[in-house]
Amino acid sequence: MKRTYKQLLQQYLDYFPCVALLGPRQCGKTTLLHTLGDPWKIFDLERGSDFQVISRDPDLFLRLNPTQVAIDEAQLFPQLFPALRVAIDQQRDRPGRFVITGSSSPALLRAVSESLAGRIGIIEMAPFSFAEVNGRMDSPFCELLAGRASPADFAAQLTPRADLTVAHEYWFGGGYPEPWLKKEGRFRAVWMDQYVRTYLYRDVASLFPGLDQNRFQLFIQFLGNLSGTIINYSEVARALGVSQPTARDYFEIAHGTFLWRRLPAFEKDAVKRVVKHPRGYLRDSGLLHHLLRLPDLDALLSHPAMGRSWEGLVIEEILRALNGRGLNFDYYYYRTGGGAEVDLVLEGEFGLVPVEIKYQQAVPFQQLRALRDFVAERGCRLGIVVNNDERARQYDEKLVGVPFTCL
């Protein structure tokens, strides 16, 4: 399948001496490396022979291979990064020389920030988005957002690009490439179970050798029920039987290894008392449904977590689309002490844009009061309601409804 990141990778290779592809295991980083083609050389540090070639003398290796070298799972050899800095600085004005990948962001980002700051472009990858699965990556949604388009332009230029049934199939199964391509229920369940075990016993155990594996495994099971909720660290700590700092560390590990998406609270220019605890989501809806032990779509649609699952899906689809186009932005959620809530707040070069997420087709106007108030209080140029309508439509002067299949 075509990936939105391919064009961004080529663009960054024109800008930077080195490009880093970060993302969870099995999201397609290695596959994307192999699209580079000749004369690129690809080395995988999980392969013993490649590790020996590079680790024996990284400075000499980079002198012998000064350009068009890709190194997979670079975080496995931290000594590589100082050697990369030296090699880059010898020809600082020459872009497109190295690509590295990593699936464990705490170790890799620390090494990048210490050794390669200013020399590297970072692309955060994810499993398949719905646009990639559907083969329709030509939606103008991101371009309209970046171009500061009006609600009327959104309503006029966005059209559904997929069948609603396919969207629900993607929602239930998630975006990890292998289960999606196989499309077989039993394989998906087995693959997800093995993925979680590999994550626990390989990545986390190697990165954090002092971690209590049993407690952390219980924490991973907890994440299914916590996804889409406001996180109170004290309550989670009590439930797990650990200290509050340990519970915070668990969430940091899950976020830093791309399992969990932490949404900080939007506190800027607060005109009302706001909730300051973060909210979080499991990044892949298929993994969420596996942890909740949901066997099929019917079980999902009748589950109490259905609405929160849908919110997480939409948030990830939007964030993946923006990341895939290299847009600079931050993201938050917003909730007042009185209960008024906006599911996603985007802030970037396109301004401040609040997004409300609804599963239903027809959204009653009274359910949009918090969104309208947010837009009015902060002078936003528009607010977006993502739903399951048949078409995009303008609700009022500043609000526009956008079906999920238009994203």
One Martini backbone bead per residue (centre of mass of N, CA, C, O) as a GRO file, in nm:
protein
  407
    1MET     BB    1   0.099   0.034   0.017
    2LYS     BB    2   0.054   0.354   0.029
    3ARG     BB    3   0.230   0.628   0.177
    4THR     BB    4   0.237   0.945   0.310
    5TYR     BB    5   0.553   0.941   0.394
    6LYS     BB    6   0.711   0.931   0.127
    7GLN     BB    7   0.708   1.230   0.044
    8LEU     BB    8   0.830   1.338   0.308
    9LEU     BB    9   1.097   1.189   0.291
   10GLN     BB   10   1.196   1.319   0.027
   11GLN     BB   11   1.187   1.607   0.136
   12TYR     BB   12   1.386   1.569   0.380
   13LEU     BB   13   1.629   1.476   0.201
   14ASP     BB   14   1.653   1.777   0.084
   15TYR     BB   15   1.717   1.912   0.383
   16PHE     BB   16   1.870   1.665   0.528
   17PRO     BB   17   2.124   1.452   0.622
   18CYS     BB   18   1.901   1.335   0.828
   19VAL     BB   19   1.651   1.073   0.887
   20ALA     BB   20   1.377   0.998   1.109
   21LEU     BB   21   1.193   0.696   1.186
   22LEU     BB   22   0.913   0.693   1.396
   23GLY     BB   23   0.770   0.400   1.566
   24PRO     BB   24   0.607   0.134   1.591
   25ARG     BB   25   0.592  -0.174   1.568
   26GLN     BB   26   0.469  -0.278   1.263
   27CYS     BB   27   0.413   0.007   1.075
   28GLY     BB   28   0.644   0.031   0.813
   29LYS     BB   29   0.945   0.128   0.815
   30THR     BB   30   1.102  -0.088   0.652
   31THR     BB   31   0.930  -0.071   0.397
   32LEU     BB   32   1.001   0.225   0.340
   33LEU     BB   33   1.303   0.186   0.301
   34HIS     BB   34   1.265  -0.002   0.036
   35THR     BB   35   1.174   0.257  -0.145
   36LEU     BB   36   1.450   0.394  -0.207
   37GLY     BB   37   1.650   0.226  -0.344
   38ASP     BB   38   1.876   0.279  -0.560
   39PRO     BB   39   2.189   0.302  -0.375
   40TRP     BB   40   2.078   0.200  -0.119
   41LYS     BB   41   2.171   0.101   0.209
   42ILE     BB   42   2.062  -0.169   0.431
   43PHE     BB   43   2.058  -0.180   0.791
   44ASP     BB   44   2.012  -0.428   1.056
   45LEU     BB   45   2.043  -0.435   1.408
   46GLU     BB   46   1.891  -0.726   1.436
   47ARG     BB   47   2.127  -0.819   1.268
   48GLY     BB   48   2.418  -0.957   1.347
   49SER     BB   49   2.599  -0.877   1.105
   50ASP     BB   50   2.528  -0.574   1.099
   51PHE     BB   51   2.608  -0.507   1.388
   52GLN     BB   52   2.908  -0.580   1.357
   53VAL     BB   53   2.985  -0.385   1.131
   54ILE     BB   54   2.910  -0.122   1.298
   55SER     BB   55   3.020  -0.171   1.602
   56ARG     BB   56   3.326  -0.206   1.563
   57ASP     BB   57   3.335   0.086   1.374
   58PRO     BB   58   3.149   0.355   1.314
   59ASP     BB   59   3.343   0.558   1.184
   60LEU     BB   60   3.445   0.371   0.960
   61PHE     BB   61   3.175   0.297   0.837
   62LEU     BB   62   3.105   0.601   0.753
   63ARG     BB   63   3.350   0.636   0.569
   64LEU     BB   64   3.267   0.392   0.375
   65ASN     BB   65   2.950   0.517   0.425
   66PRO     BB   66   2.870   0.848   0.344
   67THR     BB   67   2.604   0.753   0.173
   68GLN     BB   68   2.309   0.612   0.140
   69VAL     BB   69   2.215   0.521   0.449
   70ALA     BB   70   2.033   0.264   0.624
   71ILE     BB   71   1.914   0.233   0.975
   72ASP     BB   72   1.776  -0.013   1.161
   73GLU     BB   73   1.722   0.015   1.483
   74ALA     BB   74   1.923   0.240   1.620
   75GLN     BB   75   1.879   0.212   1.940
   76LEU     BB   76   2.071  -0.051   1.975
   77PHE     BB   77   2.317   0.178   1.905
   78PRO     BB   78   2.417   0.461   2.059
   79GLN     BB   79   2.714   0.504   1.931
   80LEU     BB   80   2.614   0.608   1.650
   81PHE     BB   81   2.546   0.917   1.695
   82PRO     BB   82   2.826   1.048   1.721
   83ALA     BB   83   2.922   0.941   1.445
   84LEU     BB   84   2.710   1.090   1.278
   85ARG     BB   85   2.790   1.374   1.352
   86VAL     BB   86   3.072   1.364   1.229
   87ALA     BB   87   2.988   1.283   0.940
   88ILE     BB   88   2.805   1.527   0.885
   89ASP     BB   89   3.016   1.764   0.949
   90GLN     BB   90   3.203   1.700   0.700
   91GLN     BB   91   2.906   1.743   0.520
   92ARG     BB   92   2.675   1.961   0.606
   93ASP     BB   93   2.560   2.058   0.304
   94ARG     BB   94   2.465   1.748   0.267
   95PRO     BB   95   2.195   1.590   0.176
   96GLY     BB   96   2.064   1.267   0.190
   97ARG     BB   97   2.248   1.030   0.359
   98PHE     BB   98   2.050   0.949   0.605
   99VAL     BB   99   1.866   0.671   0.761
  100ILE     BB  100   1.661   0.625   1.049
  101THR     BB  101   1.528   0.391   1.288
  102GLY     BB  102   1.257   0.372   1.550
  103SER     BB  103   1.061   0.209   1.835
  104SER     BB  104   1.209   0.381   2.083
  105SER     BB  105   1.188   0.697   2.179
  106PRO     BB  106   1.350   0.757   2.439
  107ALA     BB  107   1.634   0.671   2.337
  108LEU     BB  108   1.636   0.815   2.059
  109LEU     BB  109   1.570   1.111   2.140
  110ARG     BB  110   1.809   1.147   2.325
  111ALA     BB  111   2.026   1.102   2.109
  112VAL     BB  112   1.933   1.319   1.912
  113SER     BB  113   1.945   1.568   2.108
  114GLU     BB  114   2.258   1.528   2.175
  115SER     BB  115   2.381   1.479   1.857
  116LEU     BB  116   2.145   1.586   1.610
  117ALA     BB  117   2.090   1.870   1.639
  118GLY     BB  118   2.009   2.027   1.328
  119ARG     BB  119   2.057   1.738   1.139
  120ILE     BB  120   1.743   1.648   1.169
  121GLY     BB  121   1.458   1.470   1.052
  122ILE     BB  122   1.130   1.405   1.188
  123ILE     BB  123   0.923   1.106   1.159
  124GLU     BB  124   0.599   1.011   1.252
  125MET     BB  125   0.479   0.701   1.265
  126ALA     BB  126   0.211   0.471   1.164
  127PRO     BB  127  -0.022   0.302   1.109
  128PHE     BB  128  -0.267   0.270   0.921
  129SER     BB  129  -0.473   0.461   0.769
  130PHE     BB  130  -0.770   0.500   0.621
  131ALA     BB  131  -0.663   0.632   0.362
  132GLU     BB  132  -0.460   0.402   0.299
  133VAL     BB  133  -0.655   0.161   0.294
  134ASN     BB  134  -0.844   0.311   0.069
  135GLY     BB  135  -0.657   0.472  -0.146
  136ARG     BB  136  -0.737   0.791  -0.039
  137MET     BB  137  -0.496   1.060  -0.028
  138ASP     BB  138  -0.674   1.322  -0.169
  139SER     BB  139  -0.762   1.480   0.058
  140PRO     BB  140  -0.823   1.834   0.143
  141PHE     BB  141  -0.820   1.876   0.451
  142CYS     BB  142  -0.527   1.974   0.518
  143GLU     BB  143  -0.522   2.203   0.310
  144LEU     BB  144  -0.759   2.360   0.429
  145LEU     BB  145  -0.637   2.400   0.704
  146ALA     BB  146  -0.364   2.533   0.616
  147GLY     BB  147  -0.538   2.754   0.433
  148ARG     BB  148  -0.769   2.878   0.604
  149ALA     BB  149  -1.046   2.783   0.561
  150SER     BB  150  -1.371   2.788   0.533
  151PRO     BB  151  -1.662   2.635   0.600
  152ALA     BB  152  -1.760   2.653   0.305
  153ASP     BB  153  -1.512   2.509   0.181
  154PHE     BB  154  -1.540   2.244   0.326
  155ALA     BB  155  -1.831   2.176   0.226
  156ALA     BB  156  -1.755   2.193  -0.088
  157GLN     BB  157  -1.469   2.001  -0.099
  158LEU     BB  158  -1.590   1.768   0.070
  159THR     BB  159  -1.589   1.412   0.014
  160PRO     BB  160  -1.663   1.104   0.012
  161ARG     BB  161  -1.403   0.813   0.006
  162ALA     BB  162  -1.605   0.596   0.140
  163ASP     BB  163  -1.737   0.333   0.289
  164LEU     BB  164  -1.891   0.279   0.587
  165THR     BB  165  -1.820  -0.022   0.619
  166VAL     BB  166  -1.513   0.010   0.590
  167ALA     BB  167  -1.478   0.199   0.831
  168HIS     BB  168  -1.574  -0.011   1.042
  169GLU     BB  169  -1.361  -0.223   0.984
  170TYR     BB  170  -1.123  -0.046   1.060
  171TRP     BB  171  -1.205   0.028   1.344
  172PHE     BB  172  -1.197  -0.260   1.460
  173GLY     BB  173  -0.899  -0.358   1.343
  174GLY     BB  174  -0.719  -0.141   1.251
  175GLY     BB  175  -0.366  -0.053   1.121
  176TYR     BB  176  -0.208  -0.295   1.122
  177PRO     BB  177  -0.085  -0.447   0.853
  178GLU     BB  178  -0.108  -0.759   0.890
  179PRO     BB  179  -0.407  -0.791   0.981
  180TRP     BB  180  -0.527  -0.630   0.747
  181LEU     BB  181  -0.420  -0.806   0.506
  182LYS     BB  182  -0.543  -1.079   0.606
  183LYS     BB  183  -0.842  -1.076   0.718
  184GLU     BB  184  -0.839  -1.262   0.999
  185GLY     BB  185  -0.964  -1.313   1.300
  186ARG     BB  186  -0.769  -1.518   1.435
  187PHE     BB  187  -0.507  -1.383   1.351
  188ARG     BB  188  -0.552  -1.115   1.488
  189ALA     BB  189  -0.563  -1.220   1.782
  190VAL     BB  190  -0.283  -1.355   1.784
  191TRP     BB  191  -0.114  -1.112   1.696
  192MET     BB  192  -0.190  -0.922   1.927
  193ASP     BB  193  -0.089  -1.100   2.156
  194GLN     BB  194   0.209  -1.110   2.054
  195TYR     BB  195   0.258  -0.806   2.050
  196VAL     BB  196   0.225  -0.752   2.350
  197ARG     BB  197   0.443  -0.951   2.444
  198THR     BB  198   0.677  -0.822   2.289
  199TYR     BB  199   0.658  -0.545   2.416
  200LEU     BB  200   0.707  -0.636   2.709
  201TYR     BB  201   0.965  -0.850   2.671
  202ARG     BB  202   1.142  -0.655   2.486
  203ASP     BB  203   1.125  -0.348   2.490
  204VAL     BB  204   1.070  -0.283   2.792
  205ALA     BB  205   1.285  -0.471   2.918
  206SER     BB  206   1.531  -0.331   2.772
  207LEU     BB  207   1.475  -0.028   2.863
  208PHE     BB  208   1.347  -0.143   3.163
  209PRO     BB  209   1.494  -0.364   3.370
  210GLY     BB  210   1.347  -0.266   3.661
  211LEU     BB  211   1.075  -0.356   3.585
  212ASP     BB  212   0.759  -0.458   3.673
  213GLN     BB  213   0.609  -0.683   3.475
  214ASN     BB  214   0.340  -0.749   3.618
  215ARG     BB  215   0.239  -0.460   3.660
  216PHE     BB  216   0.261  -0.372   3.364
  217GLN     BB  217   0.065  -0.578   3.251
  218LEU     BB  218  -0.177  -0.472   3.409
  219PHE     BB  219  -0.166  -0.189   3.287
  220ILE     BB  220  -0.227  -0.268   2.994
  221GLN     BB  221  -0.511  -0.373   3.061
  222PHE     BB  222  -0.616  -0.096   3.170
  223LEU     BB  223  -0.604   0.078   2.907
  224GLY     BB  224  -0.873  -0.005   2.782
  225ASN     BB  225  -1.047   0.153   3.010
  226LEU     BB  226  -0.882   0.438   2.983
  227SER     BB  227  -0.960   0.498   2.710
  228GLY     BB  228  -1.080   0.833   2.689
  229THR     BB  229  -0.979   0.939   2.962
  230ILE     BB  230  -0.925   1.094   3.252
  231ILE     BB  231  -0.623   1.115   3.429
  232ASN     BB  232  -0.573   0.960   3.751
  233TYR     BB  233  -0.296   0.869   3.914
  234SER     BB  234  -0.399   0.785   4.193
  235GLU     BB  235  -0.609   0.572   4.100
  236VAL     BB  236  -0.415   0.392   3.942
  237ALA     BB  237  -0.221   0.331   4.173
  238ARG     BB  238  -0.426   0.187   4.355
  239ALA     BB  239  -0.511  -0.036   4.153
  240LEU     BB  240  -0.196  -0.144   4.124
  241GLY     BB  241  -0.012  -0.101   4.383
  242VAL     BB  242   0.129   0.185   4.348
  243SER     BB  243   0.283   0.458   4.298
  244GLN     BB  244   0.240   0.756   4.150
  245PRO     BB  245   0.515   0.777   4.002
  246THR     BB  246   0.487   0.496   3.870
  247ALA     BB  247   0.233   0.553   3.708
  248ARG     BB  248   0.359   0.779   3.541
  249ASP     BB  249   0.579   0.604   3.415
  250TYR     BB  250   0.393   0.416   3.262
  251PHE     BB  251   0.274   0.635   3.075
  252GLU     BB  252   0.545   0.723   2.955
  253ILE     BB  253   0.612   0.455   2.825
  254ALA     BB  254   0.358   0.425   2.647
  255HIS     BB  255   0.406   0.693   2.494
  256GLY     BB  256   0.716   0.653   2.408
  257THR     BB  257   0.620   0.363   2.252
  258PHE     BB  258   0.337   0.422   2.089
  259LEU     BB  259   0.072   0.316   2.250
  260TRP     BB  260   0.012   0.606   2.364
  261ARG     BB  261  -0.205   0.899   2.385
  262ARG     BB  262  -0.133   1.217   2.499
  263LEU     BB  263  -0.365   1.468   2.617
  264PRO     BB  264  -0.347   1.772   2.690
  265ALA     BB  265  -0.454   2.039   2.842
  266PHE     BB  266  -0.634   2.329   2.774
  267GLU     BB  267  -0.513   2.654   2.926
  268LYS     BB  268  -0.536   2.881   2.741
  269ASP     BB  269  -0.710   3.153   2.795
  270ALA     BB  270  -0.877   3.115   3.049
  271VAL     BB  271  -1.234   3.183   3.136
  272LYS     BB  272  -1.236   2.909   3.286
  273ARG     BB  273  -1.254   2.639   3.465
  274VAL     BB  274  -1.012   2.379   3.424
  275VAL     BB  275  -0.904   2.080   3.332
  276LYS     BB  276  -0.559   1.937   3.389
  277HIS     BB  277  -0.580   1.666   3.315
  278PRO     BB  278  -0.508   1.418   3.123
  279ARG     BB  279  -0.561   1.252   2.821
  280GLY     BB  280  -0.624   0.915   2.673
  281TYR     BB  281  -0.503   0.683   2.406
  282LEU     BB  282  -0.511   0.432   2.215
  283ARG     BB  283  -0.376   0.436   1.898
  284ASP     BB  284  -0.515   0.154   1.840
  285SER     BB  285  -0.822   0.015   1.791
  286GLY     BB  286  -0.751  -0.288   1.770
  287LEU     BB  287  -0.599  -0.303   2.040
  288LEU     BB  288  -0.829  -0.214   2.217
  289HIS     BB  289  -1.029  -0.447   2.139
  290HIS     BB  290  -0.845  -0.668   2.240
  291LEU     BB  291  -0.830  -0.576   2.544
  292LEU     BB  292  -1.162  -0.590   2.557
  293ARG     BB  293  -1.266  -0.854   2.417
  294LEU     BB  294  -1.370  -0.804   2.115
  295PRO     BB  295  -1.503  -1.004   1.853
  296ASP     BB  296  -1.688  -0.766   1.722
  297LEU     BB  297  -1.877  -0.509   1.605
  298ASP     BB  298  -2.129  -0.558   1.775
  299ALA     BB  299  -1.980  -0.546   2.047
  300LEU     BB  300  -1.883  -0.256   2.015
  301LEU     BB  301  -2.168  -0.108   1.973
  302SER     BB  302  -2.252  -0.222   2.285
  303HIS     BB  303  -2.028  -0.078   2.426
  304PRO     BB  304  -1.934   0.160   2.659
  305ALA     BB  305  -1.658   0.235   2.476
  306MET     BB  306  -1.745   0.330   2.192
  307GLY     BB  307  -1.715   0.643   2.197
  308ARG     BB  308  -1.411   0.646   2.278
  309SER     BB  309  -1.313   0.486   2.036
  310TRP     BB  310  -1.404   0.685   1.817
  311GLU     BB  311  -1.240   0.924   1.912
  312GLY     BB  312  -0.960   0.792   1.878
  313LEU     BB  313  -0.979   0.740   1.577
  314VAL     BB  314  -1.013   1.035   1.480
  315ILE     BB  315  -0.765   1.156   1.608
  316GLU     BB  316  -0.559   0.977   1.460
  317GLU     BB  317  -0.638   1.050   1.171
  318ILE     BB  318  -0.564   1.348   1.194
  319LEU     BB  319  -0.270   1.328   1.301
  320ARG     BB  320  -0.161   1.150   1.070
  321ALA     BB  321  -0.218   1.348   0.841
  322LEU     BB  322  -0.044   1.584   0.949
  323ASN     BB  323   0.224   1.426   0.977
  324GLY     BB  324   0.236   1.326   0.671
  325ARG     BB  325   0.270   1.656   0.591
  326GLY     BB  326   0.454   1.822   0.802
  327LEU     BB  327   0.296   1.964   1.015
  328ASN     BB  328   0.281   2.225   1.253
  329PHE     BB  329   0.171   2.103   1.579
  330ASP     BB  330  -0.077   2.093   1.835
  331TYR     BB  331  -0.242   1.903   2.107
  332TYR     BB  332  -0.574   1.881   2.262
  333TYR     BB  333  -0.796   1.921   2.535
  334TYR     BB  334  -1.133   2.025   2.661
  335ARG     BB  335  -1.232   2.114   3.009
  336THR     BB  336  -1.457   2.206   3.233
  337GLY     BB  337  -1.585   2.217   3.551
  338GLY     BB  338  -1.890   2.202   3.414
  339GLY     BB  339  -1.841   1.992   3.140
  340ALA     BB  340  -1.728   2.130   2.911
  341GLU     BB  341  -1.641   1.995   2.574
  342VAL     BB  342  -1.341   1.923   2.374
  343ASP     BB  343  -1.181   1.671   2.210
  344LEU     BB  344  -1.013   1.870   2.001
  345VAL     BB  345  -0.710   2.075   1.986
  346LEU     BB  346  -0.573   2.277   1.735
  347GLU     BB  347  -0.225   2.407   1.699
  348GLY     BB  348  -0.095   2.630   1.442
  349GLU     BB  349  -0.036   2.778   1.141
  350PHE     BB  350  -0.372   2.759   1.121
  351GLY     BB  351  -0.431   2.787   1.418
  352LEU     BB  352  -0.738   2.758   1.603
  353VAL     BB  353  -0.890   2.420   1.623
  354PRO     BB  354  -1.186   2.280   1.697
  355VAL     BB  355  -1.296   1.932   1.782
  356GLU     BB  356  -1.583   1.742   1.732
  357ILE     BB  357  -1.707   1.408   1.829
  358LYS     BB  358  -1.938   1.202   1.639
  359TYR     BB  359  -2.119   0.916   1.555
  360GLN     BB  360  -2.349   1.035   1.441
  361GLN     BB  361  -2.525   1.183   1.185
  362ALA     BB  362  -2.716   1.355   1.360
  363VAL     BB  363  -2.651   1.672   1.517
  364PRO     BB  364  -2.746   1.829   1.772
  365PHE     BB  365  -2.713   2.159   1.845
  366GLN     BB  366  -2.694   2.136   2.166
  367GLN     BB  367  -2.418   1.958   2.147
  368LEU     BB  368  -2.246   2.242   2.045
  369ARG     BB  369  -2.197   2.452   2.269
  370ALA     BB  370  -1.897   2.420   2.350
  371LEU     BB  371  -1.788   2.480   2.066
  372ARG     BB  372  -1.913   2.761   2.029
  373ASP     BB  373  -1.783   2.890   2.278
  374PHE     BB  374  -1.489   2.846   2.199
  375VAL     BB  375  -1.496   3.008   1.936
  376ALA     BB  376  -1.594   3.279   2.061
  377GLU     BB  377  -1.380   3.324   2.295
  378ARG     BB  378  -1.122   3.282   2.063
  379GLY     BB  379  -1.174   3.356   1.759
  380CYS     BB  380  -1.232   3.136   1.570
  381ARG     BB  381  -1.276   3.053   1.234
  382LEU     BB  382  -1.337   2.745   1.327
  383GLY     BB  383  -1.543   2.448   1.357
  384ILE     BB  384  -1.536   2.087   1.402
  385VAL     BB  385  -1.752   1.811   1.295
  386VAL     BB  386  -1.721   1.474   1.345
  387ASN     BB  387  -1.898   1.224   1.153
  388ASN     BB  388  -2.178   1.021   0.980
  389ASP     BB  389  -2.247   1.164   0.741
  390GLU     BB  390  -2.313   1.201   0.392
  391ARG     BB  391  -2.208   1.504   0.424
  392ALA     BB  392  -2.088   1.803   0.403
  393ARG     BB  393  -2.171   2.077   0.639
  394GLN     BB  394  -2.307   2.382   0.727
  395TYR     BB  395  -2.425   2.514   1.032
  396ASP     BB  396  -2.268   2.790   1.038
  397GLU     BB  397  -2.050   3.040   1.018
  398LYS     BB  398  -1.821   2.838   1.202
  399LEU     BB  399  -1.957   2.557   1.136
  400VAL     BB  400  -1.851   2.214   1.047
  401GLY     BB  401  -1.942   1.915   0.888
  402VAL     BB  402  -1.745   1.600   0.897
  403PRO     BB  403  -1.700   1.319   0.765
  404PHE     BB  404  -1.492   1.060   0.811
  405THR     BB  405  -1.481   0.988   0.489
  406CYS     BB  406  -1.331   1.285   0.434
  407LEU     BB  407  -1.033   1.262   0.569
   0.00000   0.00000   0.00000
